[in-house]
């Protein structure tokens, strides 16, 4: 009996230590690691940590982190902020955490973020729910998190209605390394999304899946994105649709990324349909700079708004896209259409002494590049037809034939396969340009003319 009582007392003491004393120690440990963990959220030039607070309790702590997108991710001034609110239930038993689990852990962290705060000038009705991330830090200090963004239907307005949005529930799983120092795996599923603009236009997709795994250096460089279908429609008859998308990236060596893109069916705005295959490789480029290129291009006005002539394009955007010493190689580009395949190969090398240019001529003068391009004859004729003036469109056949003869006579295109296809081979090196083996001394004036004409496109 005395042995039983002694055992029970020891057991009670251990439970008291686990249930009362240990959580205090865990809170102290987490508070010490907080600043280091938050520092990993910042991305220089794109995302900064504005504020961080950690309020340590005995059993439960609370943390607040305020993030601000900057640079190309900031579309309005002042830049908006997003606040992450976290409840941290201390282990080893984390009694108050949801969902309840008796598996011993260091901590269970539930984080909520209102994504609509990134667009403070817009009104969302009804307001969609927050992004929720529930993380468990196991005894081996590795983490497992579940992400959820509830499905919703809502309208977006400013002074007037802007868009109608319908989205299914977004869910994901994330694996992290010791004390969250690095992410070791991510899976994300987005079954459906639809955004219909009030002024016309539609963006939507179905069954999007994204997964990422670490490369040798620990970065999530091995990624795969797949989608059953994606629609990009500007509402003015310019719609691009594709089905069976699969995009993969992998990192065979430091600072080098190999990219592979497959689309089972692609429908372009001119109703050209085909299968698209792209294989490429880059060295020294920055993925975030390329990811923000569409928004930066829109900010500068796009084709019709003079973006190609904007000094900011060459002073700020281009140097971020092509850092000194970077290389890009497209080993295979093939769009298989009913009239034949459009094929291309290209490579671009930016010298280590590259200087931010002031215009397109200054940019091209510094690059070392090659482009090989071939078109089926019917596709090339359709492209030429789109460039005809009003008078030529009355009799497009003879006008297209005349253009083809002129381009061929000047060796700007060369017929192959008995005239069934045409090819172009362009080389830029040392500030000189050759096309199909002929030096083009006047290429700078030609580029300037194209820049001047681009604003009318």
C-alpha positions as CSV (number, residue, x, y, z in Angstrom):
1,X,0.0,0.0,0.0
2,X,2.8,2.4,0.9
3,X,4.5,1.6,-2.4
4,X,1.3,2.3,-4.3
5,X,0.8,5.6,-2.5
6,X,4.4,6.6,-3.2
7,X,4.0,5.8,-6.8
8,X,0.8,7.8,-7.0
9,X,2.5,10.7,-5.4
10,X,5.4,10.6,-7.8
11,X,2.9,10.3,-10.7
12,X,1.0,13.4,-9.4
13,X,4.3,15.3,-9.1
14,X,5.3,14.4,-12.6
15,X,1.8,15.4,-13.9
16,X,2.1,18.7,-11.9
17,X,5.5,19.4,-13.5
18,X,4.2,18.6,-17.0
19,X,0.9,20.4,-16.6
20,X,2.1,23.4,-14.6
21,X,5.9,23.9,-14.6
22,X,6.8,22.8,-18.1
23,X,4.5,25.2,-19.9
24,X,6.2,28.1,-18.2
25,X,9.6,26.9,-19.5
26,X,8.2,26.4,-23.0
27,X,6.9,29.9,-23.0
28,X,10.3,31.3,-22.0
29,X,12.0,29.2,-24.7
30,X,9.5,30.4,-27.4
31,X,9.9,34.0,-26.4
32,X,13.6,33.7,-26.8
33,X,13.2,32.3,-30.4
34,X,10.5,34.7,-31.5
35,X,12.6,37.5,-33.0
36,X,14.8,35.1,-34.9
37,X,11.7,33.3,-36.4
38,X,10.0,36.5,-37.4
39,X,13.2,37.8,-39.1
40,X,12.8,34.9,-41.6
41,X,9.5,36.4,-42.8
42,X,11.2,39.5,-44.3
43,X,12.1,39.5,-48.0
44,X,14.5,42.3,-48.8
45,X,13.0,44.7,-51.4
46,X,9.6,43.0,-51.3
47,X,8.3,42.4,-47.7
48,X,9.3,44.0,-44.5
49,X,8.4,43.4,-40.8
50,X,6.9,46.6,-39.4
51,X,6.1,45.5,-35.9
52,X,6.5,42.4,-33.7
53,X,5.1,41.8,-30.2
54,X,5.3,38.7,-28.0
55,X,3.2,38.6,-24.8
56,X,4.4,35.6,-22.8
57,X,2.0,33.8,-20.5
58,X,2.2,30.8,-18.3
59,X,0.1,28.4,-20.4
60,X,-0.8,30.6,-23.4
61,X,1.2,33.3,-25.1
62,X,0.0,35.8,-27.8
63,X,2.1,37.2,-30.7
64,X,1.4,39.9,-33.2
65,X,3.4,40.5,-36.4
66,X,2.7,43.3,-38.9
67,X,4.0,42.8,-42.4
68,X,4.1,45.4,-45.2
69,X,4.6,44.6,-48.9
70,X,7.1,47.1,-50.4
71,X,8.7,47.8,-53.8
72,X,6.9,46.1,-56.7
73,X,4.4,44.5,-54.3
74,X,3.2,47.9,-53.2
75,X,0.5,49.2,-55.6
76,X,-0.8,52.1,-53.5
77,X,0.8,54.7,-51.3
78,X,1.0,54.4,-48.4
79,X,1.7,50.7,-48.7
80,X,-0.9,48.6,-46.9
81,X,-0.1,46.2,-44.0
82,X,-1.2,42.8,-43.0
83,X,-1.4,41.7,-39.3
84,X,-0.8,38.2,-38.2
85,X,-2.4,37.4,-34.8
86,X,-1.2,34.2,-33.1
87,X,-2.4,32.3,-30.1
88,X,0.4,30.0,-28.8
89,X,-0.7,27.1,-26.5
90,X,2.4,25.8,-24.6
91,X,3.3,22.2,-24.5
92,X,3.9,19.5,-23.6
93,X,0.2,18.9,-23.5
94,X,-1.3,22.1,-24.9
95,X,-4.6,21.6,-23.2
96,X,-6.4,24.5,-24.7
97,X,-5.4,24.1,-28.3
98,X,-7.9,23.4,-31.1
99,X,-8.3,20.7,-32.4
100,X,-7.7,18.9,-29.1
101,X,-4.8,16.4,-29.2
102,X,-3.0,14.6,-26.3
103,X,0.2,14.1,-28.4
104,X,3.1,15.9,-26.6
105,X,4.3,19.0,-28.5
106,X,6.4,22.0,-27.8
107,X,3.5,24.3,-28.8
108,X,0.4,24.7,-30.9
109,X,0.2,28.0,-32.8
110,X,-3.0,29.2,-34.4
111,X,-2.5,32.2,-36.7
112,X,-5.1,34.4,-38.3
113,X,-4.7,37.0,-41.0
114,X,-7.2,39.2,-42.8
115,X,-6.1,39.2,-46.4
116,X,-8.5,42.0,-47.3
117,X,-6.3,44.4,-45.4
118,X,-3.9,44.4,-48.4
119,X,-6.6,46.3,-50.3
120,X,-7.6,49.0,-47.8
121,X,-9.4,51.2,-50.5
122,X,-11.8,48.4,-51.4
123,X,-15.0,47.2,-49.7
124,X,-15.7,43.5,-49.5
125,X,-19.3,42.5,-49.0
126,X,-19.8,40.2,-47.3
127,X,-16.3,40.2,-45.9
128,X,-14.5,36.8,-46.5
129,X,-13.1,34.9,-43.6
130,X,-9.5,35.1,-42.5
131,X,-6.6,32.9,-43.5
132,X,-6.0,30.4,-40.7
133,X,-2.8,28.5,-40.1
134,X,-2.7,25.9,-37.3
135,X,0.9,24.8,-36.5
136,X,2.2,22.1,-34.2
137,X,5.8,22.1,-33.1
138,X,6.7,18.5,-32.3
139,X,9.2,17.3,-29.7
140,X,11.9,17.0,-32.4
141,X,11.4,20.7,-33.0
142,X,10.0,20.1,-36.5
143,X,6.7,21.7,-37.4
144,X,3.5,20.7,-39.2
145,X,1.0,23.3,-40.2
146,X,-2.5,23.2,-41.8
147,X,-3.6,26.2,-43.8
148,X,-7.3,27.0,-44.6
149,X,-9.1,29.8,-46.3
150,X,-12.9,29.2,-46.2
151,X,-14.8,29.3,-49.5
152,X,-16.8,32.5,-50.0
153,X,-18.9,34.5,-52.5
154,X,-18.6,38.3,-52.2
155,X,-18.6,41.5,-54.1
156,X,-15.7,44.0,-54.3
157,X,-16.4,47.7,-54.6
158,X,-14.6,51.0,-54.4
159,X,-16.8,54.0,-55.2
160,X,-18.7,51.7,-57.5
161,X,-18.9,47.9,-57.9
162,X,-15.7,46.5,-59.2
163,X,-16.0,42.7,-59.3
164,X,-17.8,39.6,-58.1
165,X,-15.7,36.8,-56.6
166,X,-16.5,33.1,-56.0
167,X,-13.9,30.8,-54.5
168,X,-13.9,27.3,-53.0
169,X,-12.1,26.5,-49.8
170,X,-8.3,26.7,-50.1
171,X,-6.4,24.1,-48.0
172,X,-2.8,23.3,-47.5
173,X,-0.2,21.5,-45.5
174,X,3.3,22.7,-44.6
175,X,6.3,20.9,-43.1
176,X,9.0,23.0,-41.5
177,X,12.5,22.3,-40.1
178,X,13.8,22.8,-36.6
179,X,11.9,25.6,-34.8
180,X,10.6,26.8,-38.2
181,X,14.0,27.8,-39.5
182,X,13.1,26.6,-43.0
183,X,10.1,25.2,-44.9
184,X,10.7,21.6,-46.0
185,X,7.5,20.9,-47.9
186,X,4.3,22.6,-49.0
187,X,1.1,21.3,-50.6
188,X,-1.8,23.6,-51.6
189,X,-5.1,22.9,-53.2
190,X,-7.5,25.4,-54.7
191,X,-10.5,23.6,-56.3
192,X,-12.0,26.7,-58.0
193,X,-11.9,30.4,-58.3
194,X,-13.8,33.0,-60.4
195,X,-13.4,36.8,-60.6
196,X,-15.8,38.6,-62.9
197,X,-15.1,42.3,-63.4
198,X,-18.0,44.7,-63.4
199,X,-16.4,46.4,-66.5
200,X,-16.2,43.0,-68.3
201,X,-13.5,40.4,-68.1
202,X,-13.0,37.2,-66.3
203,X,-10.2,35.4,-64.4
204,X,-10.8,31.8,-63.2
205,X,-9.3,28.4,-62.7
206,X,-10.3,24.9,-61.6
207,X,-8.5,22.3,-59.6
208,X,-5.2,24.1,-59.0
209,X,-2.6,22.1,-57.0
210,X,0.8,23.4,-55.9
211,X,3.5,21.5,-54.2
212,X,7.1,22.5,-53.2
213,X,10.0,20.4,-51.9
214,X,13.5,21.6,-50.9
215,X,16.5,21.5,-53.1
216,X,20.0,20.6,-51.8
217,X,20.5,24.1,-50.2
218,X,17.2,23.9,-48.4
219,X,15.2,26.4,-50.5
220,X,11.8,25.3,-51.9
221,X,13.2,25.3,-55.4
222,X,11.6,22.0,-56.6
223,X,8.0,23.0,-57.3
224,X,5.1,21.8,-59.4
225,X,1.9,23.7,-60.3
226,X,-0.9,21.9,-62.1
227,X,-4.4,23.1,-63.1
228,X,-7.3,21.5,-65.0
229,X,-8.2,24.8,-66.7
230,X,-7.3,28.5,-66.5
231,X,-9.2,31.4,-68.2
232,X,-7.8,34.9,-68.7
233,X,-10.4,37.1,-70.5
234,X,-10.1,40.9,-70.7
235,X,-13.7,41.2,-71.7
236,X,-12.8,42.9,-75.0
237,X,-12.5,39.8,-77.1
238,X,-8.9,39.0,-76.0
239,X,-9.2,35.8,-74.1
240,X,-6.6,33.1,-73.4
241,X,-7.6,29.7,-72.2
242,X,-5.7,26.6,-71.4
243,X,-6.4,23.2,-70.0
244,X,-4.1,20.5,-68.6
245,X,-1.4,22.8,-67.3
246,X,1.7,21.4,-65.6
247,X,4.6,23.7,-64.6
248,X,7.6,22.3,-62.8
249,X,10.8,23.9,-61.6
250,X,13.9,22.3,-60.1
251,X,17.3,23.5,-58.9
252,X,20.2,21.3,-60.3
253,X,22.8,23.6,-58.9
254,X,23.0,26.9,-56.8
255,X,21.5,29.9,-58.5
256,X,20.3,27.7,-61.4
257,X,16.7,26.8,-62.1
258,X,15.3,24.5,-64.8
259,X,11.7,25.1,-65.9
260,X,9.4,22.8,-67.8
261,X,5.9,23.9,-69.0
262,X,3.3,21.7,-70.6
263,X,-0.2,22.7,-71.7
264,X,-2.5,20.1,-73.3
265,X,-4.7,22.7,-75.0
266,X,-4.0,26.4,-75.5
267,X,-6.4,28.8,-77.1
268,X,-5.0,32.3,-77.9
269,X,-7.0,35.5,-78.4
270,X,-6.8,35.1,-82.2
271,X,-8.3,31.6,-81.8
272,X,-5.0,29.9,-82.5
273,X,-5.2,26.5,-80.8
274,X,-2.5,24.1,-80.0
275,X,-0.3,22.2,-77.5
276,X,2.4,24.2,-75.8
277,X,5.8,22.8,-74.6
278,X,8.5,25.0,-73.1
279,X,11.8,23.9,-71.5
280,X,14.3,26.4,-70.2
281,X,17.0,27.2,-67.7
282,X,18.1,30.3,-65.9
283,X,21.1,31.3,-63.8
284,X,21.3,34.2,-61.4
285,X,17.8,35.6,-62.0
286,X,15.3,36.5,-59.3
287,X,12.0,34.8,-59.3
288,X,10.2,37.5,-57.4
289,X,11.2,40.1,-59.9
290,X,9.7,38.1,-62.8
291,X,6.6,37.3,-60.7
292,X,5.9,41.1,-60.2
293,X,6.6,41.9,-63.9
294,X,2.9,41.9,-65.0
295,X,1.8,44.3,-62.3
296,X,4.8,46.6,-62.9
297,X,4.1,46.5,-66.7
298,X,0.5,47.5,-66.0
299,X,1.6,50.3,-63.6
300,X,3.8,51.7,-66.4
301,X,0.8,51.8,-68.8
302,X,1.2,48.6,-70.9
303,X,1.7,48.6,-74.6
304,X,-0.9,51.3,-75.3
305,X,0.2,53.4,-72.4
306,X,3.8,53.8,-73.4
307,X,5.4,51.3,-71.0
308,X,8.0,50.4,-73.6
309,X,9.2,54.0,-73.6
310,X,9.1,54.5,-69.8
311,X,12.5,55.4,-68.3
312,X,11.4,53.4,-65.1
313,X,11.2,50.2,-67.2
314,X,14.9,50.4,-68.0
315,X,16.1,52.0,-64.8
316,X,14.3,49.8,-62.3
317,X,12.5,46.9,-63.9
318,X,15.1,45.6,-66.4
319,X,18.1,45.5,-63.9
320,X,15.9,43.4,-61.5
321,X,14.9,41.0,-64.3
322,X,18.5,40.6,-65.7
323,X,21.0,41.1,-63.0
324,X,24.7,41.3,-64.1
325,X,26.1,37.9,-65.0
326,X,22.6,36.3,-65.4
327,X,21.8,33.8,-68.1
328,X,18.6,32.6,-69.7
329,X,18.2,29.7,-72.2
330,X,15.1,28.4,-73.8
331,X,16.1,25.0,-75.1
332,X,12.6,24.3,-76.6
333,X,9.6,26.3,-77.4
334,X,6.9,24.6,-79.5
335,X,3.3,25.6,-80.1
336,X,1.7,22.8,-82.2
337,X,-1.2,24.2,-84.2
338,X,-3.4,22.8,-86.9
339,X,-1.2,24.6,-89.5
340,X,2.0,23.2,-88.1
341,X,4.3,24.0,-85.2
342,X,5.8,27.4,-84.2
343,X,9.3,26.6,-82.8
344,X,11.9,28.7,-81.1
345,X,15.2,28.5,-79.2
346,X,16.8,31.4,-77.5
347,X,19.6,32.4,-75.1
348,X,20.4,35.6,-73.3
349,X,23.5,36.5,-71.4
350,X,23.8,39.7,-69.3
351,X,27.5,40.8,-68.9
352,X,28.9,41.2,-65.4
353,X,29.6,44.9,-66.1
354,X,25.9,45.4,-67.2
355,X,24.7,49.0,-66.5
356,X,21.1,50.0,-66.2
357,X,20.1,51.3,-69.7
358,X,18.0,54.3,-70.6
359,X,16.1,52.7,-73.4
360,X,15.7,49.6,-75.6
361,X,18.7,50.3,-77.7
362,X,20.9,50.7,-74.6
363,X,19.6,47.4,-73.3
364,X,20.1,45.4,-76.5
365,X,23.6,46.9,-77.1
366,X,24.8,45.2,-73.9
367,X,23.2,41.8,-74.3
368,X,24.8,38.7,-75.8
369,X,21.8,36.9,-77.3
370,X,20.6,34.5,-80.0
371,X,17.1,33.7,-81.3
372,X,16.1,31.0,-83.7
373,X,12.5,31.1,-84.8
374,X,10.5,29.2,-87.4
375,X,6.8,29.6,-88.5
376,X,4.5,27.6,-90.8
377,X,3.6,29.6,-93.8
378,X,-0.1,29.9,-92.9
379,X,0.7,31.2,-89.4
380,X,3.1,33.8,-90.8
381,X,0.6,35.0,-93.3
382,X,-2.0,35.5,-90.6
383,X,0.5,37.5,-88.5
384,X,1.3,39.7,-91.5
385,X,-2.4,40.2,-92.2
386,X,-2.8,41.7,-88.7
387,X,-0.3,44.4,-89.6
388,X,-2.0,45.5,-92.9
389,X,-3.3,49.1,-93.3
390,X,-6.9,49.9,-94.1
391,X,-6.3,50.1,-97.9
392,X,-4.4,46.8,-98.0
393,X,-7.1,44.9,-96.1
394,X,-9.4,45.4,-99.1
395,X,-7.2,42.9,-101.0
396,X,-5.2,41.1,-98.3
397,X,-3.9,38.3,-100.5
398,X,-1.7,40.3,-102.8
399,X,-0.6,42.6,-99.9
400,X,0.5,39.6,-97.8
401,X,2.4,38.1,-100.8
402,X,4.1,41.5,-101.4
403,X,5.2,41.7,-97.7
404,X,6.5,38.1,-97.8
405,X,8.6,38.9,-100.9
406,X,10.0,42.0,-99.4
407,X,11.0,40.3,-96.1
408,X,12.5,37.4,-98.0
409,X,14.5,39.7,-100.4
410,X,15.9,41.5,-97.4
411,X,16.9,38.2,-95.7
412,X,14.8,39.1,-92.7
413,X,13.1,35.7,-93.2
414,X,14.3,32.6,-95.1
415,X,12.0,30.0,-96.7
416,X,12.7,26.3,-95.7
417,X,11.0,23.0,-96.5
418,X,10.1,24.2,-100.0
419,X,8.5,27.3,-98.7
420,X,6.2,25.5,-96.2
421,X,8.0,27.2,-93.4
422,X,10.0,30.4,-92.7
423,X,12.9,30.8,-90.3
424,X,14.6,33.7,-88.5
425,X,18.1,33.6,-86.9
426,X,19.0,36.7,-84.9
427,X,22.3,37.2,-83.1
428,X,23.3,40.1,-80.8
429,X,26.9,40.3,-79.8
430,X,29.2,43.3,-79.0
431,X,26.6,45.8,-79.9
432,X,26.2,44.3,-83.4
433,X,23.1,42.5,-84.8
434,X,23.0,39.9,-87.5
435,X,19.8,38.4,-89.0
436,X,20.1,35.3,-91.1
437,X,23.9,35.8,-91.4
438,X,23.8,39.4,-92.6
439,X,25.0,42.3,-90.5
440,X,22.3,44.9,-89.8
441,X,24.1,48.2,-89.2
442,X,20.8,50.1,-89.0
443,X,19.2,48.0,-86.3
444,X,19.2,50.8,-83.7
445,X,17.0,53.0,-85.8
446,X,14.7,50.1,-86.5
447,X,14.3,49.4,-82.7
448,X,13.5,53.1,-82.1
449,X,10.9,53.0,-84.8
450,X,9.3,49.9,-83.3
451,X,9.3,51.6,-79.9
452,X,7.5,54.6,-81.3
453,X,4.9,52.4,-83.0
454,X,4.3,50.2,-79.9
455,X,2.2,52.8,-78.2
456,X,-0.4,52.4,-80.9
457,X,-0.7,48.7,-80.5
